[in-house]
Amino acid sequence: MTRRLLLAALFAALPAFAQSDTQWVLQQSTLSYHMSHPMHEVDGVSHAAKGKGVCHAGQCSFLIAAPVKSFDSGDSNRDLHMLQATRGAQFPMVLVRTSFPEAASASPTIYVDLEIQFAGQTAHYPHVPFQRTTQGNDVHISGTIPATCSDFKIDRPSFLTVPIKNEIPVRVDMTWQKN
Amino acid sequence: MKAKGAGTVLGAVVCLLSLFLPLASPAQTSAAGLSGTVKNASGGAVAGAQVSARETPSGKTTRTLSGPDGRYNLPDLEPGAYEVSVTADGFAAAAAKATVTGKPQPALDFVMNSPAPPVSQPGQAGQSTSANLPNAPTSAPPSPSLGDLGFSSQQTQANPQLQALLDKRTHMLKVHQRLGLITAIPMAATLITGGGAKALGRPGQPIREPTTANLDFHVALGGVTTALYAATAYYAIFAPRAPDTKKRGAIRVHEALTFIHGPGMILTPVLGIMAYKQETAGEKVHGIAAAHGPVADVTALAYGASIIAVSWPIHLKFWKGQ
Protein backbone atom coordinates (compact mmCIF):
# COMPACT_ATOMS: atom_id res chain seq x y z
CA MET A 1 0.00 0.00 0.00
CA THR A 2 2.77 2.38 0.98
CA ARG A 3 4.71 1.47 -2.19
CA ARG A 4 1.63 2.24 -4.37
CA LEU A 5 1.20 5.60 -2.68
CA LEU A 6 4.86 6.42 -3.27
CA LEU A 7 4.59 5.47 -6.96
CA ALA A 8 1.45 7.57 -7.36
CA ALA A 9 3.20 10.54 -5.74
CA LEU A 10 6.18 10.07 -8.05
CA PHE A 11 4.00 10.04 -11.21
CA ALA A 12 2.10 13.07 -9.95
CA ALA A 13 5.38 14.93 -9.54
CA LEU A 14 6.66 14.12 -13.08
CA PRO A 15 5.01 17.07 -14.87
CA ALA A 16 6.76 19.42 -12.49
CA PHE A 17 10.14 17.92 -13.42
CA ALA A 18 9.19 18.11 -17.11
CA GLN A 19 8.88 21.93 -16.87
CA SER A 20 12.52 22.46 -17.89
CA ASP A 21 13.98 25.75 -19.13
CA THR A 22 13.91 26.52 -22.84
CA GLN A 23 17.25 27.66 -24.17
CA TRP A 24 17.83 29.63 -27.34
CA VAL A 25 21.12 29.97 -29.17
CA LEU A 26 22.01 32.62 -31.71
CA GLN A 27 22.89 30.78 -34.92
CA GLN A 28 23.90 33.68 -37.13
CA SER A 29 23.65 37.43 -37.02
CA THR A 30 24.35 40.64 -38.85
CA LEU A 31 24.67 43.78 -36.77
CA SER A 32 25.33 47.00 -38.65
CA TYR A 33 25.66 50.54 -37.40
CA HIS A 34 25.03 53.46 -39.72
CA MET A 35 27.10 56.61 -39.42
CA SER A 36 26.15 59.77 -41.24
CA HIS A 37 28.30 62.76 -42.14
CA PRO A 38 27.63 65.51 -44.70
CA MET A 39 30.36 63.94 -46.84
CA HIS A 40 29.99 60.30 -45.87
CA GLU A 41 27.50 57.52 -45.31
CA VAL A 42 29.18 54.61 -43.57
CA ASP A 43 27.93 51.20 -42.48
CA GLY A 44 29.98 49.04 -40.13
CA VAL A 45 28.98 45.39 -40.12
CA SER A 46 29.67 42.57 -37.67
CA HIS A 47 28.81 38.90 -38.00
CA ALA A 48 30.64 37.96 -34.81
CA ALA A 49 27.81 38.31 -32.28
CA LYS A 50 27.00 35.43 -29.98
CA GLY A 51 23.83 35.11 -27.97
CA LYS A 52 21.91 32.96 -25.58
CA GLY A 53 18.38 33.07 -24.27
CA VAL A 54 16.72 31.27 -21.39
CA CYS A 55 12.97 31.00 -20.92
CA HIS A 56 11.72 29.85 -17.56
CA ALA A 57 8.25 29.93 -16.03
CA GLY A 58 6.88 32.11 -18.82
CA GLN A 59 9.67 34.68 -18.72
CA CYS A 60 12.59 34.92 -21.16
CA SER A 61 15.98 36.49 -20.63
CA PHE A 62 18.39 37.05 -23.53
CA LEU A 63 21.99 38.19 -23.80
CA ILE A 64 23.69 39.08 -27.09
CA ALA A 65 27.32 40.19 -27.24
CA ALA A 66 29.70 41.23 -30.00
CA PRO A 67 33.31 42.40 -29.94
CA VAL A 68 33.49 46.11 -30.82
CA LYS A 69 36.49 45.51 -33.08
CA SER A 70 34.52 43.00 -35.15
CA PHE A 71 32.61 45.82 -36.87
CA ASP A 72 34.01 46.31 -40.35
CA SER A 73 33.26 49.42 -42.42
CA GLY A 74 35.55 48.41 -45.29
CA ASP A 75 38.25 50.89 -44.25
CA SER A 76 40.74 49.86 -41.57
CA ASN A 77 41.63 53.46 -40.75
CA ARG A 78 38.00 54.36 -40.10
CA ASP A 79 37.49 51.21 -38.02
CA LEU A 80 40.46 52.08 -35.83
CA HIS A 81 39.06 55.59 -35.30
CA MET A 82 35.71 54.01 -34.38
CA LEU A 83 37.48 51.68 -31.94
CA GLN A 84 39.23 54.66 -30.35
CA ALA A 85 36.15 56.90 -30.19
CA THR A 86 34.03 54.16 -28.61
CA ARG A 87 36.83 53.21 -26.17
CA GLY A 88 36.63 49.75 -27.73
CA ALA A 89 40.00 48.55 -26.40
CA GLN A 90 39.04 49.48 -22.82
CA PHE A 91 35.49 48.12 -23.24
CA PRO A 92 35.87 45.48 -25.93
CA MET A 93 32.36 44.05 -25.91
CA VAL A 94 28.89 45.36 -26.74
CA LEU A 95 26.37 43.63 -24.50
CA VAL A 96 22.63 43.67 -25.14
CA ARG A 97 20.27 42.31 -22.50
CA THR A 98 16.54 41.93 -22.66
CA SER A 99 13.76 40.18 -20.78
CA PHE A 100 10.18 39.70 -21.90
CA PRO A 101 7.23 37.37 -21.28
CA GLU A 102 7.52 34.12 -23.28
CA ALA A 103 3.99 34.63 -24.63
CA ALA A 104 5.06 37.89 -26.29
CA SER A 105 7.67 36.06 -28.36
CA ALA A 106 5.00 34.35 -30.47
CA SER A 107 3.68 37.50 -32.14
CA PRO A 108 5.08 38.76 -35.48
CA THR A 109 6.19 42.02 -33.85
CA ILE A 110 7.92 41.79 -30.50
CA TYR A 111 8.36 44.92 -28.39
CA VAL A 112 11.28 44.61 -26.04
CA ASP A 113 13.09 46.76 -23.52
CA LEU A 114 16.81 46.68 -24.23
CA GLU A 115 19.72 47.33 -21.92
CA ILE A 116 22.91 47.98 -23.86
CA GLN A 117 26.39 48.13 -22.36
CA PHE A 118 28.79 49.83 -24.72
CA ALA A 119 31.77 52.13 -24.44
CA GLY A 120 31.71 51.84 -20.65
CA GLN A 121 28.15 53.13 -20.43
CA THR A 122 24.77 51.50 -20.07
CA ALA A 123 21.78 52.78 -22.02
CA HIS A 124 18.17 51.63 -21.97
CA TYR A 125 15.89 51.53 -24.99
CA PRO A 126 12.30 50.81 -24.06
CA HIS A 127 9.70 49.28 -26.35
CA VAL A 128 11.92 48.62 -29.39
CA PRO A 129 9.99 46.76 -32.12
CA PHE A 130 11.50 43.66 -33.73
CA GLN A 131 9.96 41.66 -36.57
CA ARG A 132 9.79 37.93 -36.03
CA THR A 133 9.48 35.27 -38.73
CA THR A 134 9.81 31.50 -38.43
CA GLN A 135 11.39 29.17 -40.96
CA GLY A 136 11.52 25.57 -39.84
CA ASN A 137 13.47 25.50 -36.58
CA ASP A 138 14.90 28.96 -37.17
CA VAL A 139 13.39 32.09 -35.71
CA HIS A 140 14.48 35.20 -37.56
CA ILE A 141 14.47 38.49 -35.64
CA SER A 142 15.13 41.86 -37.27
CA GLY A 143 14.83 45.44 -36.17
CA THR A 144 16.67 48.68 -35.57
CA ILE A 145 17.97 49.99 -32.27
CA PRO A 146 17.76 53.82 -32.21
CA ALA A 147 21.19 54.31 -30.66
CA THR A 148 22.94 57.68 -30.46
CA CYS A 149 26.50 58.70 -29.68
CA SER A 150 25.34 60.76 -26.70
CA ASP A 151 23.63 57.71 -25.13
CA PHE A 152 27.11 56.27 -24.62
CA LYS A 153 28.96 59.56 -24.07
CA ILE A 154 30.92 59.05 -27.28
CA ASP A 155 32.67 62.16 -28.56
CA ARG A 156 31.41 62.34 -32.12
CA PRO A 157 34.29 61.86 -34.55
CA SER A 158 34.66 64.70 -37.02
CA PHE A 159 35.91 64.91 -40.55
CA LEU A 160 37.02 68.23 -42.03
CA THR A 161 36.05 69.67 -38.64
CA VAL A 162 32.39 68.63 -39.12
CA PRO A 163 31.21 65.98 -36.59
CA ILE A 164 29.17 62.95 -37.60
CA LYS A 165 25.45 62.89 -36.80
CA ASN A 166 24.53 61.95 -33.25
CA GLU A 167 22.25 59.15 -34.48
CA ILE A 168 23.98 55.82 -35.10
CA PRO A 169 21.07 53.41 -35.66
CA VAL A 170 22.02 49.77 -35.32
CA ARG A 171 20.29 47.34 -37.65
CA VAL A 172 19.90 43.86 -36.19
CA ASP A 173 19.27 40.64 -38.14
CA MET A 174 19.47 37.46 -36.10
CA THR A 175 18.60 33.81 -36.51
CA TRP A 176 17.85 31.91 -33.31
CA GLN A 177 17.34 28.23 -32.69
CA LYS A 178 15.93 26.36 -29.73
CA ASN A 179 18.64 24.30 -28.09
CA MET B 1 68.99 91.68 -52.32
CA LYS B 2 67.48 88.44 -53.54
CA ALA B 3 69.93 86.41 -51.44
CA LYS B 4 68.84 88.38 -48.36
CA GLY B 5 65.18 87.60 -49.23
CA ALA B 6 65.97 83.90 -49.46
CA GLY B 7 67.69 84.04 -46.04
CA THR B 8 64.62 85.65 -44.54
CA VAL B 9 62.46 82.91 -46.03
CA LEU B 10 64.77 80.20 -44.64
CA GLY B 11 64.59 81.83 -41.20
CA ALA B 12 60.80 81.92 -41.40
CA VAL B 13 60.73 78.22 -42.34
CA VAL B 14 62.97 77.26 -39.39
CA CYS B 15 60.80 79.32 -37.01
CA LEU B 16 57.65 77.70 -38.37
CA LEU B 17 59.08 74.20 -37.98
CA SER B 18 60.16 74.92 -34.42
CA LEU B 19 56.56 75.91 -33.62
CA PHE B 20 55.36 72.39 -34.44
CA LEU B 21 58.15 70.42 -32.82
CA PRO B 22 57.03 70.93 -29.18
CA LEU B 23 53.70 69.30 -30.09
CA ALA B 24 55.53 66.06 -30.72
CA SER B 25 56.51 65.38 -27.11
CA PRO B 26 54.43 62.49 -25.79
CA ALA B 27 52.04 63.07 -22.91
CA GLN B 28 53.06 61.58 -19.59
CA THR B 29 50.79 58.90 -18.19
CA SER B 30 50.41 57.43 -14.74
CA ALA B 31 51.32 53.79 -14.34
CA ALA B 32 49.21 53.32 -11.17
CA GLY B 33 46.13 51.15 -11.21
CA LEU B 34 43.98 48.46 -9.63
CA SER B 35 43.64 44.82 -10.57
CA GLY B 36 42.37 41.58 -9.09
CA THR B 37 39.80 38.85 -9.60
CA VAL B 38 36.05 38.54 -9.34
CA LYS B 39 34.90 35.14 -8.05
CA ASN B 40 31.68 33.60 -6.83
CA ALA B 41 31.22 32.20 -3.34
CA SER B 42 32.47 28.77 -4.44
CA GLY B 43 35.66 30.23 -5.91
CA GLY B 44 34.61 30.08 -9.58
CA ALA B 45 35.57 32.95 -11.88
CA VAL B 46 32.84 35.48 -12.66
CA ALA B 47 33.25 36.65 -16.25
CA GLY B 48 31.76 39.85 -17.61
CA ALA B 49 31.39 41.52 -14.20
CA GLN B 50 31.45 45.31 -14.46
CA VAL B 51 34.14 46.79 -12.22
CA SER B 52 33.87 50.55 -11.64
CA ALA B 53 36.42 52.69 -9.82
CA ARG B 54 35.08 56.08 -8.75
CA GLU B 55 37.60 58.64 -7.63
CA THR B 56 35.92 60.02 -4.51
CA PRO B 57 36.89 63.69 -4.65
CA SER B 58 36.29 64.20 -8.39
CA GLY B 59 33.64 61.57 -9.12
CA LYS B 60 35.56 60.51 -12.23
CA THR B 61 34.65 56.90 -12.94
CA THR B 62 36.66 54.29 -14.84
CA ARG B 63 35.07 50.99 -15.79
CA THR B 64 36.10 47.63 -17.15
CA LEU B 65 34.75 44.09 -17.45
CA SER B 66 36.26 40.99 -15.90
CA GLY B 67 37.57 38.40 -18.33
CA PRO B 68 36.55 34.72 -18.58
CA ASP B 69 39.10 33.94 -15.84
CA GLY B 70 37.48 36.58 -13.60
CA ARG B 71 40.47 38.88 -13.80
CA TYR B 72 40.05 42.63 -14.17
CA ASN B 73 42.55 45.42 -14.65
CA LEU B 74 42.11 49.17 -14.25
CA PRO B 75 45.50 50.67 -15.04
CA ASP B 76 46.41 54.31 -15.49
CA LEU B 77 44.36 55.57 -12.54
CA GLU B 78 45.39 58.86 -11.03
CA PRO B 79 46.68 58.47 -7.46
CA GLY B 80 43.94 59.04 -4.90
CA ALA B 81 41.04 57.48 -3.01
CA TYR B 82 38.62 55.27 -4.95
CA GLU B 83 35.33 53.51 -4.33
CA VAL B 84 35.43 50.30 -6.32
CA SER B 85 32.12 48.57 -7.08
CA VAL B 86 31.42 45.32 -8.90
CA THR B 87 28.14 44.28 -10.48
CA ALA B 88 27.37 41.03 -12.27
CA ASP B 89 24.24 39.27 -13.40
CA GLY B 90 22.87 36.96 -10.75
CA PHE B 91 24.98 38.43 -7.94
CA ALA B 92 24.57 41.12 -5.34
CA ALA B 93 26.74 44.16 -5.99
CA ALA B 94 30.04 44.26 -4.12
CA ALA B 95 32.09 47.31 -3.19
CA ALA B 96 35.38 48.21 -1.56
CA LYS B 97 37.50 51.27 -0.91
CA ALA B 98 41.01 51.51 -2.26
CA THR B 99 43.80 54.03 -2.37
CA VAL B 100 45.90 54.24 -5.48
CA THR B 101 49.47 55.38 -5.08
CA GLY B 102 52.18 55.68 -7.66
CA LYS B 103 53.50 52.24 -6.62
CA PRO B 104 52.21 48.75 -7.59
CA GLN B 105 49.02 47.94 -5.70
CA PRO B 106 48.12 44.63 -4.00
CA ALA B 107 45.37 42.68 -5.80
CA LEU B 108 41.85 43.83 -4.94
CA ASP B 109 39.79 40.62 -5.16
CA PHE B 110 36.01 40.41 -4.94
CA VAL B 111 33.79 37.51 -3.91
CA MET B 112 30.30 37.85 -5.33
CA ASN B 113 27.41 36.54 -3.28
CA SER B 114 23.91 35.64 -4.38
CA PRO B 115 21.59 38.64 -4.50
CA ALA B 116 19.44 39.60 -1.56
CA PRO B 117 15.96 38.15 -2.19
CA PRO B 118 13.27 40.61 -3.27
CA VAL B 119 10.96 42.14 -0.71
CA SER B 120 7.58 40.48 -0.93
CA GLN B 121 5.39 43.03 0.83
CA PRO B 122 5.71 46.77 1.19
CA GLY B 123 6.74 47.72 4.69
CA GLN B 124 8.50 44.43 5.33
CA ALA B 125 11.97 45.56 4.53
CA GLY B 126 14.59 42.88 4.90
CA GLN B 127 12.06 40.05 4.83
CA SER B 128 10.74 38.18 1.86
CA THR B 129 8.98 35.00 0.89
CA SER B 130 12.06 33.53 -0.69
CA ALA B 131 14.08 34.45 2.39
CA ASN B 132 11.70 32.40 4.49
CA LEU B 133 11.55 29.65 1.85
CA PRO B 134 15.05 29.38 0.44
CA ASN B 135 14.12 26.74 -2.11
CA ALA B 136 11.03 28.50 -3.42
CA PRO B 137 11.06 28.78 -7.24
CA THR B 138 11.55 32.24 -8.69
CA SER B 139 9.69 33.48 -11.75
CA ALA B 140 12.72 35.29 -13.17
CA PRO B 141 14.78 33.08 -15.53
CA PRO B 142 18.51 32.73 -14.85
CA SER B 143 20.13 35.45 -16.94
CA PRO B 144 22.82 34.27 -19.36
CA SER B 145 26.21 35.82 -18.68
CA LEU B 146 29.05 36.79 -20.99
CA GLY B 147 30.96 33.73 -19.83
CA ASP B 148 28.19 31.52 -21.29
CA LEU B 149 28.73 32.79 -24.83
CA GLY B 150 32.14 31.29 -25.51
CA PHE B 151 34.20 34.36 -26.34
CA SER B 152 37.94 34.04 -25.82
CA SER B 153 39.65 35.98 -23.06
CA GLN B 154 41.53 37.94 -25.72
CA GLN B 155 38.20 39.18 -27.05
CA THR B 156 36.65 40.16 -23.72
CA GLN B 157 39.68 41.40 -21.78
CA ALA B 158 40.10 45.17 -21.57
CA ASN B 159 43.35 46.38 -23.05
CA PRO B 160 44.10 49.85 -21.63
CA GLN B 161 47.53 49.91 -23.30
CA LEU B 162 45.88 49.48 -26.69
CA GLN B 163 43.33 52.18 -25.81
CA ALA B 164 46.15 54.57 -24.89
CA LEU B 165 47.89 53.74 -28.16
CA LEU B 166 44.68 54.35 -30.14
CA ASP B 167 44.10 57.65 -28.31
CA LYS B 168 47.60 58.82 -29.19
CA ARG B 169 47.20 57.59 -32.78
CA THR B 170 43.90 59.43 -33.22
CA HIS B 171 45.31 62.61 -31.68
CA MET B 172 48.32 62.57 -34.00
CA LEU B 173 46.25 61.75 -37.09
CA LYS B 174 43.81 64.56 -36.25
CA VAL B 175 46.74 67.00 -36.19
CA HIS B 176 47.98 65.37 -39.42
CA GLN B 177 44.59 65.93 -41.04
CA ARG B 178 44.34 69.58 -39.97
CA LEU B 179 47.90 70.41 -40.95
CA GLY B 180 47.38 68.59 -44.25
CA LEU B 181 44.38 70.73 -45.10
CA ILE B 182 46.18 73.92 -44.03
CA THR B 183 49.19 72.92 -46.19
CA ALA B 184 46.95 72.76 -49.26
CA ILE B 185 46.37 76.54 -49.04
CA PRO B 186 50.00 77.78 -49.41
CA MET B 187 50.62 74.90 -51.83
CA ALA B 188 47.89 76.17 -54.14
CA ALA B 189 49.11 79.75 -53.71
CA THR B 190 52.68 78.67 -54.57
CA LEU B 191 51.45 77.06 -57.78
CA ILE B 192 49.45 80.17 -58.70
CA THR B 193 52.38 82.52 -58.08
CA GLY B 194 54.77 80.21 -59.97
CA GLY B 195 53.94 81.83 -63.30
CA GLY B 196 54.88 85.29 -62.04
CA ALA B 197 58.20 84.02 -60.69
CA LYS B 198 59.39 82.74 -64.05
CA ALA B 199 61.78 84.47 -66.43
CA LEU B 200 60.13 84.76 -69.83
CA GLY B 201 61.61 84.89 -73.30
CA ARG B 202 62.49 82.64 -76.21
CA PRO B 203 66.05 81.45 -76.99
CA GLY B 204 68.00 84.18 -78.74
CA GLN B 205 65.63 86.89 -77.54
CA PRO B 206 66.04 89.14 -74.50
CA ILE B 207 64.88 87.49 -71.24
CA ARG B 208 62.21 89.28 -69.22
CA GLU B 209 63.15 88.74 -65.55
CA PRO B 210 60.43 88.33 -62.93
CA THR B 211 60.14 91.11 -60.39
CA THR B 212 61.96 90.58 -57.10
CA ALA B 213 58.67 90.83 -55.22
CA ASN B 214 57.06 88.08 -57.31
CA LEU B 215 60.06 85.79 -56.96
CA ASP B 216 60.44 86.34 -53.21
CA PHE B 217 56.73 85.87 -52.62
CA HIS B 218 56.79 82.59 -54.55
CA VAL B 219 59.90 81.41 -52.66
CA ALA B 220 58.32 82.37 -49.32
CA LEU B 221 55.10 80.48 -50.10
CA GLY B 222 57.15 77.47 -51.23
CA GLY B 223 59.09 77.57 -47.95
CA VAL B 224 55.93 77.74 -45.87
CA THR B 225 54.43 74.86 -47.87
CA THR B 226 57.54 72.73 -47.35
CA ALA B 227 57.58 73.42 -43.61
CA LEU B 228 53.90 72.65 -43.19
CA TYR B 229 54.24 69.53 -45.33
CA ALA B 230 57.13 68.32 -43.16
CA ALA B 231 55.06 68.85 -40.00
CA THR B 232 52.06 67.09 -41.61
CA ALA B 233 54.24 64.13 -42.59
CA TYR B 234 55.75 63.96 -39.11
CA TYR B 235 52.34 63.41 -37.50
CA ALA B 236 51.49 60.61 -39.94
CA ILE B 237 54.88 58.87 -39.83
CA PHE B 238 55.18 58.90 -36.05
CA ALA B 239 51.54 58.11 -35.22
CA PRO B 240 51.57 54.71 -33.44
CA ARG B 241 50.62 51.71 -35.57
CA ALA B 242 47.76 49.56 -34.28
CA PRO B 243 48.93 45.94 -33.89
CA ASP B 244 47.39 43.11 -35.93
CA THR B 245 45.63 45.44 -38.33
CA LYS B 246 45.64 44.78 -42.03
CA LYS B 247 45.13 47.96 -44.02
CA ARG B 248 41.97 48.00 -46.11
CA GLY B 249 40.05 50.57 -48.09
CA ALA B 250 40.80 54.14 -49.14
CA ILE B 251 43.69 54.53 -46.70
CA ARG B 252 45.80 52.31 -48.97
CA VAL B 253 45.38 54.73 -51.90
CA HIS B 254 46.07 57.67 -49.56
CA GLU B 255 49.33 56.06 -48.45
CA ALA B 256 50.33 54.92 -51.96
CA LEU B 257 50.10 58.52 -53.19
CA THR B 258 52.70 59.58 -50.63
CA PHE B 259 55.25 57.76 -52.81
CA ILE B 260 54.59 60.45 -55.43
CA HIS B 261 54.07 63.63 -53.41
CA GLY B 262 56.67 62.68 -50.75
CA PRO B 263 59.67 62.61 -53.11
CA GLY B 264 58.01 65.46 -55.03
CA MET B 265 58.05 67.63 -51.92
CA ILE B 266 61.80 67.01 -51.53
CA LEU B 267 62.62 67.44 -55.21
CA THR B 268 60.51 70.56 -55.79
CA PRO B 269 62.35 72.84 -53.31
CA VAL B 270 65.76 71.46 -54.43
CA LEU B 271 64.94 72.22 -58.05
CA GLY B 272 63.41 75.50 -56.91
CA ILE B 273 66.68 76.57 -55.24
CA MET B 274 68.57 75.69 -58.45
CA ALA B 275 66.08 77.66 -60.51
CA TYR B 276 66.29 80.57 -58.04
CA LYS B 277 70.07 80.68 -58.36
CA GLN B 278 69.84 80.69 -62.16
CA GLU B 279 67.23 83.43 -62.02
CA THR B 280 69.32 85.58 -59.69
CA ALA B 281 72.34 85.09 -62.00
CA GLY B 282 70.27 86.67 -64.76
CA GLU B 283 69.85 83.40 -66.63
CA LYS B 284 66.75 81.78 -67.96
CA VAL B 285 66.09 78.62 -65.93
CA HIS B 286 67.63 75.69 -67.75
CA GLY B 287 68.77 72.09 -67.35
CA ILE B 288 67.28 69.94 -64.59
CA ALA B 289 66.09 73.08 -62.77
CA ALA B 290 63.59 73.57 -65.59
CA ALA B 291 61.72 70.52 -64.20
CA HIS B 292 60.86 72.54 -61.04
CA GLY B 293 57.46 73.60 -62.39
CA PRO B 294 56.31 70.22 -63.78
CA VAL B 295 57.52 68.38 -60.65
CA ALA B 296 55.64 70.87 -58.47
CA ASP B 297 52.48 70.35 -60.56
CA VAL B 298 52.65 66.54 -60.26
CA THR B 299 53.36 66.82 -56.53
CA ALA B 300 50.38 69.11 -55.97
CA LEU B 301 48.11 66.85 -58.04
CA ALA B 302 49.19 63.76 -56.07
CA TYR B 303 48.71 65.69 -52.82
CA GLY B 304 45.19 66.76 -53.79
CA ALA B 305 44.34 63.22 -54.90
CA SER B 306 45.64 61.95 -51.57
CA ILE B 307 43.22 64.22 -49.68
CA ILE B 308 40.33 63.10 -51.88
CA ALA B 309 41.33 59.41 -51.56
CA VAL B 310 41.19 59.39 -47.78
CA SER B 311 37.76 61.05 -47.94
CA TRP B 312 36.41 58.54 -50.46
CA PRO B 313 33.56 57.68 -51.04
CA ILE B 314 32.23 61.22 -50.87
CA HIS B 315 28.50 61.82 -50.61
CA LEU B 316 27.97 65.56 -50.65
CA LYS B 317 24.93 66.37 -48.52
CA PHE B 318 25.86 69.68 -46.95
CA TRP B 319 22.37 71.00 -47.59
CA LYS B 320 20.90 68.37 -45.26
CA GLY B 321 22.90 69.83 -42.37
CA GLN B 322 23.35 68.10 -39.06
Interface residues (C-beta under 8 A of the other chain):
Chain A: D21 P38 M39 H40 E41 K50 G51 K52 G53 V54 C55 H56 A57 G58 Q59 C60 S61 F62 L63 A65 P67 S73 G74 D75 S76 N77 R78 L80 H81 L83 Q84 A85 R87 G88 A89 Q90 F91 P92 M93 L95 R97 S99 Q117 G120 F159 L160 T161 V162 P163 K165
Chain B: G48 Q50 T62 R63 T64 L65 D89 P137 T138 S139 A140 P141 P142 S143 P144 S145 L146 D148 L149 G150 F151 Q155 T156 Q157 A158 N159 P160 L162 Q163 L165 L166 D167 R169 T170 L173 R178 L181 A242 T245 K246 K247 R248 G249 A250 I251 H254 V310 S311 P313 I314 H315 L316 K317 F318 K320 G321 Q322
